[in-house]
């Protein structure tokens, strides 16, 4: 299984809502990533988990809270978001090898009203 | 901040023609990768080239790397309409898991 799945595909939320994005992989990868991508822009790294521990946080606002419950799952908890947080959120995974090929999920299209 | 710049920003060609995209980066790297993204979807890995390699081939793709100029190019030969997508280079910024993507090139292949 070489697939990374993400749910939901689309999410619309208000600024006071709490929601979560989910990502799952069964490739045995021990590095997992969250990226944010605005329209016509490249993906921007948000967080990296290595062996279920947060290893990189690219100064992301605390209204985004990542969680890695086990080696296959990655969550991104959202709370009190702003309209400018509307974007495509991509999850990826890779072997624990810096610079290794990353496998991306299809993304969650988030709209904050 | 972005590690890489890519040019051209957009490229429109006819089917059967070759497409060349360039990427420049600022810091030392271990690997450089190229990814493709179809509109609004996830990225697909195309090819990885290590800092001690100068050229790599995969099917219709040819990647070159010049570490002295901190630049790379992606050549797609005999392009097809299905190659229409955005192409991004990505670097590891001297090692580690911090992946930085270039600005990307949007390729349009007309049938």
Contacts between the chains, C-beta under 8 A, distances in Angstrom:
chain1	res1	chain2	res2	distance
A	4	B	42	7.5
A	31	B	97	5.9
A	33	B	97	7.6
A	33	B	99	7.2
A	40	B	106	7.9
A	41	B	103	7.7
A	41	B	104	7.9
A	42	B	2	6.9
A	42	B	88	5.5
A	42	B	101	3.7
A	42	B	102	6.3
A	42	B	103	5.8
A	42	B	104	5.3
A	43	B	43	7.0
A	43	B	88	7.6
A	43	B	101	5.3
A	44	B	101	7.6
A	45	B	98	6.4
A	45	B	99	5.8
A	45	B	100	7.2
A	48	B	97	4.7
A	48	B	98	7.3
A	50	B	97	6.6
A	55	B	97	6.5
A	56	B	97	6.1
A	56	B	98	5.9
A	58	B	98	7.9
A	88	B	40	6.6
A	90	B	42	6.1
A	90	B	43	7.1
A	92	B	43	7.7
A	98	B	30	6.5
A	98	B	92	5.7
A	98	B	95	5.2
A	98	B	96	5.1
A	98	B	97	5.5
A	99	B	29	7.7
A	99	B	30	4.8
A	99	B	31	3.6
A	99	B	33	7.6
A	99	B	48	7.7
A	99	B	92	3.7
A	99	B	95	7.0
A	99	B	99	7.9
A	100	B	31	7.9
A	100	B	48	8.0
A	101	B	33	6.8
A	101	B	45	4.7
A	101	B	48	5.9
A	102	B	33	8.0
A	102	B	43	7.7
A	102	B	45	6.6
A	102	B	99	6.9
A	103	B	45	7.2
A	104	B	35	7.9
A	104	B	42	3.8
A	104	B	43	4.4
A	104	B	44	7.2
A	105	B	42	5.4
A	106	B	41	5.6
A	106	B	42	4.6
A	107	B	40	7.5
A	107	B	41	6.8
A	107	B	42	5.5
A	109	B	40	7.2
